[in-house]
Amino acid sequence: MLKPEIDDGQASLADPQFRADVLAGLTRRPRAIPARWFYDHRGSQLFEQITELPEYYPTRTETALLHDLCPELRQLAGRGRAVVEFGSGSSTKTPVVLRCVEPAAYVPIDISGDFLRESAQALAQAFPGLPVLPFEGDFTRPLTLPAQVADLPKLGFFPGSTIGNLIPLAAVDLLRAMRASLGEGAMLLIGMDRIKRPDVLLPAYDDAQGVTAAFNLNLLERINRELEGTIPLDAFRHGAVWNDDRARVEMHLEARRDVSFEVDGRAFDIAEGETIHTENSHKYGERDARILLRSGGWTPVREWIDDKGLFAVILAEAQPERPAP
């Protein structure tokens, strides 16, 4: 999942883009708010809890794959690259990759400043000889990486099937931004969730303990806190559905009753049964994953899939830049 975060504060200090996205999203039909705004500090904590749930197969499946693929990855990517992790969050899978490729430096990128600094400090302690260079920024746009890694070959790391949170066109744009940030000769190690039966998919987004529901509803709490909202939280319920036409799981907040509230001084009315669309999680078959990567400026080199076909980790290399006409 995408992880921008701003410091908790009064509405006057709220991220202007958060305010704009929320107001526009509540005004449009159907209503929708970008998933990246899930991740205030509380949202980040809840997401880490989600990754440990028995229903949430992606984390444990991908982690097992990373352990298994290490010898091949070391051979294909080589040692001494700068590992650049996009949307690093708590960096729970990162040590597996760092031990495998023995990088010259590690650059975690996240807009979640608190989580970024905490995880960077923990990794610096775990790898005392490794330069750890946390970079607070929006990785959805091309970035100028720290000067210390400018001349090093790069290995981008984008785990967790976060690419699935974007519609395909936006996913292509993100992959191109990564290509621009990492430069010539770069490689990318990316996780992608596979298409599978809804009875396997949906529990991962609607767990029995209600952690995902709390994660979804926390978005409304954030709106109330940062944008002077008056949204009654008990008026909404969490829901997850499989959209077969678009090969994605969708998360929604559904109104339990007719409800009226204000956000940033603007009034909104939502009818019973109407939803606010809060997240997509697109799933990719092998062919579609390869098409997506190639469209984003990457050539697939090797793909690893677990025995049950739940999840894939793909290593790709940057396509050479085409000369300007």
C-alpha positions in Angstrom: 0.0 0.0 0.0 1.2 3.6 -0.8 2.5 5.3 2.4 2.5 9.1 2.4 2.1 10.7 5.9 2.0 14.1 7.4 2.4 15.1 11.0 -0.7 15.1 13.1 -1.9 18.7 13.7 -4.6 21.2 13.5 -6.5 21.7 10.2 -4.5 24.8 9.5 -1.4 22.6 9.4 -3.0 19.9 7.3 -1.3 18.9 4.0 -2.9 21.1 1.3 -3.0 18.1 -1.0 -4.8 16.0 1.6 -7.4 18.7 2.0 -7.8 19.0 -1.8 -8.1 15.3 -2.3 -10.6 14.8 0.4 -12.9 17.7 -0.6 -12.7 16.7 -4.3 -13.3 13.0 -3.4 -16.3 13.6 -1.3 -17.8 15.9 -3.9 -17.4 13.6 -6.9 -19.7 10.7 -7.9 -18.9 8.0 -7.1 -17.1 9.3 -4.0 -13.5 8.3 -3.6 -10.4 9.3 -1.6 -6.9 8.2 -2.6 -5.5 5.3 -0.6 -2.3 7.1 0.1 -4.0 9.1 2.8 -4.5 6.0 5.0 -1.1 6.4 6.4 -1.0 8.8 9.3 0.9 7.3 12.3 -2.1 5.3 13.5 -2.8 4.0 9.9 0.8 2.9 9.5 0.6 1.0 12.8 -2.6 -0.7 11.8 -1.2 -1.7 8.4 1.8 -3.4 10.2 -0.8 -5.3 12.2 -2.6 -6.3 9.0 0.6 -7.8 7.6 0.8 -10.2 10.5 -2.8 -11.5 10.3 -3.4 -15.1 9.2 -5.7 -14.0 6.4 -3.1 -11.6 4.9 -1.0 -14.0 2.8 1.1 -11.4 0.8 3.6 -10.6 3.5 4.5 -14.1 4.6 4.4 -15.4 1.0 6.7 -12.7 -0.3 9.1 -12.9 2.6 9.5 -16.7 2.0 10.1 -16.0 -1.7 12.8 -13.4 -0.9 14.6 -16.0 1.2 14.4 -18.6 -1.5 15.5 -16.4 -4.4 18.5 -15.0 -2.7 21.2 -17.1 -4.5 19.8 -16.2 -7.9 19.3 -12.6 -7.0 22.9 -12.3 -5.9 24.1 -13.8 -9.1 21.8 -11.7 -11.4 22.1 -8.3 -9.6 25.6 -8.7 -8.2 27.0 -7.1 -5.0 27.8 -3.5 -4.4 24.7 -1.8 -5.7 22.8 0.9 -3.8 19.5 -0.6 -2.7 16.7 2.0 -3.1 13.5 1.0 -1.4 10.3 2.8 -2.5 7.7 3.3 0.2 9.9 1.6 2.8 7.6 2.0 5.8 8.8 -0.3 8.6 11.2 -2.1 6.2 10.4 -5.5 7.6 11.5 -7.4 4.5 14.5 -5.3 3.8 17.1 -7.2 5.9 16.6 -10.3 3.7 17.5 -8.3 0.6 20.4 -6.5 2.2 22.0 -9.7 3.5 21.6 -11.2 0.0 23.1 -8.5 -2.2 25.5 -6.9 0.2 24.9 -3.4 -1.0 27.2 -0.4 -0.9 24.4 1.7 0.5 20.7 1.6 1.4 18.3 4.5 0.6 14.8 4.1 2.1 12.3 6.5 0.6 9.0 7.3 2.2 6.8 10.4 3.0 6.0 8.8 6.3 8.7 10.7 8.1 8.4 9.1 11.6 8.3 5.5 10.3 11.1 6.3 7.9 13.4 7.6 10.6 12.6 4.8 13.0 13.1 2.0 10.5 16.3 3.6 9.2 17.8 3.8 12.6 16.9 0.2 13.3 18.5 -1.0 10.1 21.6 1.2 10.7 22.1 -0.6 14.0 21.5 -4.1 12.4 24.0 -3.3 9.6 26.7 -1.2 11.3 29.0 -1.1 8.2 26.2 0.0 5.8 25.5 3.6 4.9 21.8 4.1 5.5 20.5 7.3 3.8 16.8 7.9 4.6 15.1 10.1 2.0 11.8 11.7 2.9 9.9 12.4 -0.3 7.1 11.4 -2.7 8.5 8.5 -4.7 5.6 8.7 -7.2 7.6 11.4 -9.0 11.2 11.2 -10.3 13.7 12.0 -7.4 17.3 13.2 -7.2 18.8 10.6 -4.9 21.5 11.4 -2.3 24.8 12.4 -3.8 26.5 9.5 -2.0 24.9 7.0 -4.3 24.9 9.1 -7.5 27.7 7.0 -9.1 26.6 3.6 -7.8 24.5 1.1 -9.8 21.1 0.9 -8.2 18.7 -1.9 -7.2 15.2 -0.6 -6.7 13.1 -2.6 -4.2 9.3 -2.3 -4.3 7.8 -5.1 -2.2 4.3 -5.8 -1.0 2.4 -5.5 -4.3 2.0 -1.8 -3.6 2.0 -1.4 -7.4 -1.5 -2.9 -7.3 -2.9 0.1 -5.4 -2.7 2.1 -8.6 -4.8 1.9 -11.7 -2.7 0.5 -14.6 -2.0 3.9 -16.3 -0.8 5.4 -13.0 1.2 2.2 -12.3 3.0 2.7 -15.6 3.7 6.4 -14.7 5.1 5.2 -11.3 7.4 2.6 -12.9 8.7 5.3 -15.3 9.4 7.6 -12.4 11.3 4.8 -10.7 13.3 4.3 -13.9 14.1 8.0 -14.1 15.2 8.1 -10.4 17.4 4.9 -10.6 19.1 5.7 -13.9 20.9 3.7 -16.5 21.9 0.1 -15.6 19.4 -0.1 -12.7 17.5 -3.2 -11.7 14.1 -3.4 -9.9 12.9 -6.1 -7.6 9.1 -5.8 -7.3 6.3 -7.8 -5.7 3.0 -8.4 -7.5 0.0 -10.2 -6.2 -1.5 -12.8 -8.5 -5.2 -13.2 -9.6 -6.8 -15.9 -7.6 -10.2 -17.0 -6.2 -12.2 -14.4 -4.3 -12.6 -16.7 -1.3 -8.8 -16.5 -0.9 -8.5 -12.8 -1.8 -11.3 -11.2 0.2 -10.4 -12.3 3.7 -7.0 -10.6 3.3 -9.0 -7.3 3.0 -11.7 -8.1 5.5 -10.2 -10.0 8.4 -12.1 -11.7 11.2 -10.4 -9.5 13.9 -11.5 -6.3 12.2 -8.1 -4.8 11.9 -8.6 -3.9 8.2 -11.9 -2.3 9.1 -10.2 -0.2 11.8 -7.6 0.7 9.2 -10.2 1.8 6.7 -12.2 3.8 9.3 -9.1 5.5 10.5 -9.2 7.5 7.4 -12.4 9.2 8.6 -10.7 9.8 12.0 -7.8 11.5 10.2 -10.2 13.7 8.3 -12.0 14.7 11.5 -8.7 15.5 13.2 -6.8 17.3 10.5 -9.7 18.9 8.5 -12.1 19.8 11.3 -14.5 17.1 10.2 -17.6 16.1 12.0 -18.0 12.6 10.4 -19.8 10.2 12.8 -17.6 7.1 12.6 -20.5 4.8 13.6 -22.4 5.8 10.5 -20.0 3.9 8.2 -18.9 0.3 7.9 -15.9 -1.3 6.1 -16.5 -3.4 3.0 -14.3 -5.3 0.5 -15.5 -6.6 -2.8 -13.9 -8.3 -5.8 -14.3 -6.5 -9.1 -13.8 -9.2 -11.7 -14.0 -6.9 -14.7 -11.0 -4.9 -13.4 -9.2 -7.8 -11.6 -9.0 -5.9 -8.3 -10.2 -5.9 -4.7 -11.9 -2.7 -3.8 -12.3 -1.3 -0.3 -15.2 1.0 0.5 -16.7 2.8 3.5 -20.5 2.3 3.3 -23.0 4.6 5.0 -25.1 2.6 7.4 -27.8 5.4 7.4 -28.4 8.8 5.8 -25.7 11.0 7.2 -24.8 14.7 7.1 -21.4 16.2 8.2 -18.9 18.9 7.6 -15.3 18.8 6.4 -13.2 22.0 6.4 -16.4 24.0 6.7 -18.1 22.4 3.7 -21.4 20.4 4.2 -21.8 16.9 2.8 -24.8 14.5 2.7 -24.4 10.8 2.0 -27.4 8.5 1.6 -27.7 5.1 3.3 -25.9 2.4 1.2 -23.7 5.0 -0.6 -20.0 4.3 -0.4 -16.7 6.1 -0.3 -14.2 4.2 -2.4 -10.9 4.2 -0.5 -8.6 1.6 -2.1 -7.9 -0.6 -5.1 -5.7 -3.6 -5.1 -5.1 -4.8 -8.6 -4.0 -8.4 -9.2 -1.8 -9.4 -12.2 -1.4 -12.6 -14.2 2.0 -13.4 -15.6 1.4 -11.8 -19.0 -0.2 -8.7 -17.7 2.7 -8.2 -15.2 5.2 -8.4 -18.0 3.3 -5.9 -20.1 3.0 -3.5 -17.2 6.7 -3.6 -16.5 7.7 -3.2 -20.2 5.3 -0.2 -20.5 7.0 1.4 -17.5 10.5 1.1 -18.9 11.6 -2.2 -17.4 12.5 -5.6 -19.0 11.6 -8.6 -16.9 14.7 -10.8 -16.2 13.5 -13.4 -13.7 10.2 -14.3 -12.0 9.7 -16.2 -8.8 6.3 -17.6 -7.8 5.3 -19.5 -4.7 4.1 -23.1 -4.9 0.4 -22.1 -4.6 0.6 -19.4 -7.2 -0.4 -16.7 -4.8 2.3 -14.1 -5.3 5.2 -13.2 -7.6 8.5 -11.4 -7.1 10.0 -10.1 -10.4 13.5 -8.9 -11.2 13.6 -6.4 -14.1 16.3 -4.3 -15.7 16.0 -0.7 -16.9 15.4 -0.4 -20.6 18.0 1.9 -22.3 16.9 5.4 -22.7 15.9 6.2 -26.2 17.7 9.2 -27.8 15.5 12.2 -28.4 14.3 12.5 -32.0 
